[in-house]
Amino acid sequence: MRYDWRRLDNLLPALTAQERGLLILRALKNDKEPDPDVLRTAPPQQARSLTHYLFLIRTINEALLPVILFLEQELSQLELLLGQMDVHRLRVTHVLALAEYIALCTKEPITESEYRRLAGSGKGRRKSPRPYWGSGYDVFPDNEADKVRHLQQSRQRTRESLQDLPVSLVLGVPFPAPSDDAPQPDASSEDVLIQPILRNLRRRIPSAWRDLRAVELLIEETTAKFGGKDPAHPDIRRRLRKCKKSLVSLRERAQNYVGPMDLPEPQGNELADFARITERVESHIGRE
């Protein structure tokens, strides 16, 4: 089929500002340079409208790019935070397994005289005394009392270190959000390590979701101005879909540690921040 290019050239001056914007947008989404005649043949009365369509294209595909880059970096950091929580959970699992081994498979050290005293306090029962933490007693001669005391102190320190262990990590029970008047955790407790991570997860996942939704809403609004044609480059769309999928996954994993987490829609002031981005782009295009 042969085209009459002169006839097509004659059609260019009759295009509306929106049609010219769509032709430029189509070239951009196909990674091609737009036909310069699309702009060259535009009548003066279309200048303002055409500039507006150009600004919309640049807003979606250039001005919002730093926001998407920020979201991608934020998701990477949130992934690291959740990885730290997973490491804490794995560590607690191993420590509890060690505690179980000590309780079931090791014996509590004791001197002969102390063992006889415990056995004699059974009020006639012939059963051997059993320790609180251990499978039985390991009886040492009385002349090794210092050694027994050292071993007992070591076991006691181990038992005390387990008392503050965040067992909730293993049981799958979420940590409640601390109240404003809650006391600061002891410097030696596990909360010192865990609570800052939980605070970041509670705050940053909803914040990232609001930013993502603000970008999507801005693109939806711009799509309507292009007569339903998506103004975003395929790479922008792909990255947004990946961010959204990652955020949903991060939220599901984080809820194992912090409990139910809402993903709120952006509020008016947050949408206004994105509107100011578009205003700066439009102002810059107007000076070009």
Residue pairs with C-beta under 8 A, 6 or more apart in sequence:
9 37
12 37
12 38
12 41
13 41
13 43
15 23
15 38
15 41
15 42
16 46
17 42
17 46
17 49
17 50
17 52
17 53
18 49
18 53
18 226
18 227
20 38
20 39
20 42
20 46
20 50
20 53
21 50
21 53
21 54
21 56
21 57
21 226
22 226
22 227
22 229
23 34
23 35
23 38
24 34
24 38
24 39
24 53
24 54
24 57
25 57
25 226
25 229
25 231
27 33
27 34
27 35
28 34
28 57
28 61
28 233
29 233
29 234
39 50
42 50
51 285
51 286
52 282
53 225
53 226
54 285
55 278
55 281
55 282
55 285
56 222
56 225
56 226
56 231
56 278
57 231
58 281
58 285
59 218
59 222
59 277
59 278
59 281
59 282
60 218
60 219
60 222
60 231
60 232
60 233
60 236
61 231
61 232
61 233
61 236
62 281
63 277
63 278
63 280
63 281
64 215
64 218
64 219
64 236
64 274
64 277
65 236
67 211
67 215
67 274
67 277
68 215
68 236
68 239
68 240
68 243
70 211
71 208
71 211
71 212
71 215
71 243
72 239
72 243
74 204
74 208
75 208
75 243
75 246
75 247
75 250
77 204
78 200
78 201
78 204
78 205
78 208
78 250
78 254
79 246
79 250
81 197
81 200
81 201
82 201
82 250
82 253
82 254
84 197
85 169
85 194
85 197
85 198
85 201
85 257
88 166
88 169
88 190
88 193
88 194
89 169
89 170
92 165
92 166
92 167
92 169
92 170
93 169
93 170
95 162
95 165
96 162
96 165
96 167
96 170
99 158
99 162
102 133
102 134
102 155
102 158
103 133
103 134
103 135
104 135
105 135
106 134
106 135
107 131
107 134
107 135
107 136
107 137
107 138
108 131
108 132
108 133
108 134
108 136
108 137
108 138
108 152
108 155
109 137
109 138
109 140
109 147
109 148
109 151
109 152
109 155
110 118
110 131
110 137
110 138
110 139
110 140
110 148
110 152
111 139
111 140
111 141
111 142
111 144
111 145
111 148
112 139
112 140
112 141
112 142
113 142
115 129
115 137
115 139
118 129
119 128
119 129
121 129
122 129
128 136
128 137
129 137
130 136
130 137
131 137
133 155
133 159
134 155
140 147
140 148
164 186
164 188
164 189
164 190
165 190
166 175
166 190
166 191
166 194
168 174
168 175
169 257
172 256
174 255
174 256
174 257
174 258
174 259
175 194
175 195
175 198
175 257
175 258
175 259
176 259
177 198
177 202
177 258
177 259
178 195
185 191
185 192
185 195
186 192
198 257
198 258
201 254
201 257
201 258
202 258
202 261
205 247
205 250
205 251
205 254
205 261
205 263
206 261
206 262
206 263
206 264
208 247
209 247
209 251
209 263
209 264
210 264
210 265
210 266
210 267
210 270
211 266
211 270
212 240
212 243
212 244
212 247
213 265
213 266
214 266
214 270
214 271
214 273
214 274
215 240
215 274
216 240
216 244
217 266
217 271
218 271
218 274
218 278
219 230
219 231
219 232
219 240
222 231
223 229
223 230
223 231
230 237
232 240
247 263
251 261
251 263
254 261
255 261
